[in-house]
Amino acid sequence: MTRRSCCIYATGIVCAHLLIVGIALVVAQVFQTMIHSRLKKEITLTEKSQVFESWKNPPPPVYMEYYFFNVTNPEEFLAGKKASVQQIGPYTYREYRPRENVTFLENGTKIYALNPKSFVFVPEKSAGDPEVDIITTVNIPYVAVMSELNSYNFFLRSMVSVYVSSLGIDIFMTRTVHEILWGFKDPLLTKIHKMKPDVDEYFGLMWKKNGTHEGEFVFHTGEQNYLDYGKIDTWNGLSKMSWWSSNQSNMINGTDGAVFHPLIDRNELLYIFAADLCRSIHLAYVKDVEVKGIQAYRFAPPNDVLMSPDKNPTNAGFCVPAGDCLGTGVLKVSVCREGAPIVVSFPHFYQADPAYINAVDGLNPNEEEHETYLDLQPTTGVPIRACKRAQLNIILKRVPGFPKTRFINETIFPIMFVNETATIDDDSASQMRTLLLIVTLVSNFPLLIVGLGIILLLVLVVLFCRNRQKKTAKDDTAYTQVSDKPDDSSDKPASQPTKNGSYIAMSPVEAQKC
């Protein structure tokens, strides 16, 4: 066997082995299964896992942007006309949210933690100075008092109305942004505090929320089931809530929004429990996006999250008392926030009934600025970018006994909205890209084997064809004439022999005698 034949046979054997092994690995998904198994074990809330430290102290900076609605025509609104507002902001604060008092429970399958939040003003990301800028907005303590007295008799309400007017207190107030946000000593609450000491005399939308937490959480670590990674087991000792009117609405579902299980699918719904909304919400896949060179899935709350029970009966449980429902796009949370009739929505009533948008001039809802979304890396489940947007509103309506409300058209009045944002930092993004590259190479290793086998197959075909061509050329070299002289043997005597050398190879010659 020639060297060329040996080379062809060796190439064929190697090619066959590579193709067989590679195709078998692709069909069996051995490497992909191995990677997925590794991810399920590594991405857990255990002290030895690589994600535990970033869960305790999240590296991406979180910013809280506050936007306020300045009322430009309070007198006209009280006279029965449509309110007009002007958005001002943002006033941006850096949010710090480390996990504290972390304790493992039940053999490491659950973990207890507090999540205090503190805020530091960031002037370079803000539109103004909150201690200087003044806005006119609804006097929420006054509205809360009217709401509390709504069940009392007309005479008592009238007496309170006269007393409040004598203090110079109105339905609208003008204060600095800092006062409205972080608190001020309210004159009406101060009077009530003297009679009921348990009532705080200070009011602010974020009063006593700087440096405090939203409750005690117990999370699943994912040690037993990777799908439970980061899910909330209890909140303030409760496995479910009690203030809504259905068992489904009272369920505490999902995570707190900081982590999600690995290997996310486009077709699944992700659940988040929002303590400030007093409920769980779900997010659905929207589209593929790219953040800092990292491929991610965008999830956002679909339209049915705040849809009217008429169109989505499962939301009937959020009507308290049962049957007392608002329209699409708004949720009354005063059931878990005692006091004023507070309503939450997306900013500018995005995805809400047009009636709420048209009731106030100055609103312009749009997806880009007002949608809540999460961009998640599907392999690891790590949030790459997040925007949580929510608007605080209050119900203003006529209250018998309070003459200042007699011309008011019932309105869900916007107060302010927040835009809580976080994007993965550059160092973490670089580490994530490296990790995903390794995962991709290992997962696709069988394809590399198949590809190499195909290349060797092509080489084998080329070698075989060239070897076949050389054999054919060798067989065609016999009986080739090299002399160009005509054959004149017929003119010569028969006894004269033909000269040897006229033809090569097997030219006939006369036999010689010894």
Disulfide bonds with the S-S distance in Angstrom:
Cys278-Cys336 1.78
Cys319-Cys325 1.97
